[in-house]
């Protein structure tokens, strides 16, 4: 099953437009950030070279996302990472045994086909009733990037010089559609984890560089 990431430019021509489809979500995010004593979602003035166009950032297999989350949890819990062909019950057991650790992770504690990462730095995902009724916990792009850099060596990636990211999907993929499962970079036993890592890393880097939020769909 496929999972897409989209970049939503946080520019006033989009965010302040009366026709924007993101006004309710941004209001919920602002409220959650304010309750945590954090600044609101940043909205930038239009400048040449920016637009309000929402663009695909990455696409990957749904199970492969969980494989990367499994790798991260094993890493931070000091457990050995061994490659697996398919997700097994060990991932669910990890989530149960190390739930408090998982809840502190921007990579792990996030809905799979909804929710967002915003370019505001905070230590752990934010959660309240409104967020859980909608897209789930709100993640920090900076926090996600830190966790990606932490797990990268265990799956054979140098975070300072990662391989090129795979191209994003040319069109939206449906939940039931099968996504490309590998990055084509000879990733070996962790190829699926690497494919997701490269897509998330590309999205996070662009989110910070362009002033965009990352949206799951």
VENCORMO-V231213 format. One record per residue. RES is the residue in three letters. PHI is phi in radians with two decimals (999 if undefined). Layout:
res->[RES	RES]
phi->[PHI	PHI]
This chain:
res->[UNK	UNK	UNK	UNK	UNK	UNK	UNK	UNK	UNK	UNK	UNK	UNK	UNK	UNK	UNK	UNK	UNK	UNK	UNK	UNK	UNK	UNK	UNK	UNK	UNK	UNK	UNK	UNK	UNK	UNK	UNK	UNK	UNK	UNK	UNK	UNK	UNK	UNK	UNK	UNK	UNK	UNK	UNK	UNK	UNK	UNK	UNK	UNK	UNK	UNK	UNK	UNK	UNK	UNK	UNK	UNK	UNK	UNK	UNK	UNK	UNK	UNK	UNK	UNK	UNK	UNK	UNK	UNK	UNK	UNK	UNK	UNK	UNK	UNK	UNK	UNK	UNK	UNK	UNK	UNK	UNK	UNK	UNK	UNK	UNK	UNK	UNK	UNK	UNK	UNK	UNK	UNK	UNK	UNK	UNK	UNK	UNK	UNK	UNK	UNK	UNK	UNK	UNK	UNK	UNK	UNK	UNK	UNK	UNK	UNK	UNK	UNK	UNK	UNK	UNK	UNK	UNK	UNK	UNK	UNK	UNK	UNK	UNK	UNK	UNK	UNK	UNK	UNK	UNK	UNK	UNK	UNK	UNK	UNK	UNK	UNK	UNK	UNK	UNK	UNK	UNK	UNK	UNK	UNK	UNK	UNK	UNK	UNK	UNK	UNK	UNK	UNK	UNK	UNK	UNK	UNK	UNK	UNK	UNK	UNK	UNK	UNK	UNK	UNK	UNK	UNK	UNK	UNK	UNK	UNK	UNK	UNK	UNK	UNK	UNK	UNK	UNK	UNK	UNK	UNK	UNK	UNK	UNK	UNK	UNK	UNK	UNK	UNK	UNK	UNK	UNK	UNK	UNK	UNK	UNK	UNK	UNK	UNK	UNK	UNK	UNK	UNK	UNK	UNK	UNK	UNK	UNK	UNK	UNK	UNK	UNK	UNK	UNK	UNK	UNK	UNK	UNK]
phi->[999	-1.69	-2.35	-1.90	-2.01	-2.18	-1.77	-1.91	-1.08	-1.57	-1.93	-1.10	-1.13	-1.73	-1.21	-1.73	-1.28	-1.13	-1.68	-1.12	-1.45	-1.85	-1.09	-1.15	-1.10	-1.11	-1.10	-1.15	-1.12	-1.05	-1.14	-1.13	-1.14	-1.10	-1.10	-1.61	1.29	-1.93	-1.20	-1.23	-0.99	-1.24	-2.12	-1.83	-1.21	-1.10	-2.49	-0.95	1.75	-1.77	-2.55	-1.70	-1.36	-1.45	-2.27	-1.18	-1.97	-2.92	-2.54	-2.74	-1.30	-1.00	-1.15	-1.12	-1.05	-1.20	-1.12	-1.18	-1.09	-1.04	-1.05	-1.13	-1.08	-1.04	-1.11	-1.27	-1.60	1.26	-1.85	-1.21	-1.73	-2.10	-1.20	-2.30	-1.33	-2.40	-1.14	-2.12	-1.23	-1.14	-1.19	-1.10	-1.14	-1.06	-1.07	-1.26	-1.24	-2.12	-1.05	-1.12	-1.15	-1.05	-1.21	-1.60	-1.79	-1.18	-1.26	-1.50	-1.55	-2.71	-1.11	-1.52	-2.25	-2.81	1.60	-2.63	-2.02	-2.00	-1.38	-2.24	-1.53	-2.58	-1.24	-2.38	-0.98	-1.65	-2.57	-2.63	-1.06	-1.13	-1.11	-1.20	-1.28	-1.86	-1.65	1.64	-0.94	-1.66	-1.78	-1.76	-1.05	-1.09	-1.13	-1.05	-1.10	-1.06	-1.24	-1.09	-1.14	-1.20	-1.45	-0.92	-1.03	-1.22	-1.95	1.47	-2.07	-1.52	-1.12	-1.42	-2.59	-1.29	-1.10	-1.05	-1.29	-1.13	-1.14	-1.20	-1.09	-1.27	-2.59	-0.99	-1.81	-1.52	-1.04	-1.46	-1.28	-1.46	-1.62	-1.12	-1.75	-2.27	-1.56	1.24	-1.93	1.19	-1.26	1.14	-1.14	-1.90	-1.06	-1.18	-1.09	-1.12	-1.05	-1.17	-0.98	-1.11	-1.17	-1.14	-1.13	-1.10	-1.14	-1.15	-1.10	-1.20	-1.01	-1.32	-1.25	-1.75	1.30	-2.18	-1.82	-1.71	-2.09	-1.46	-2.61]
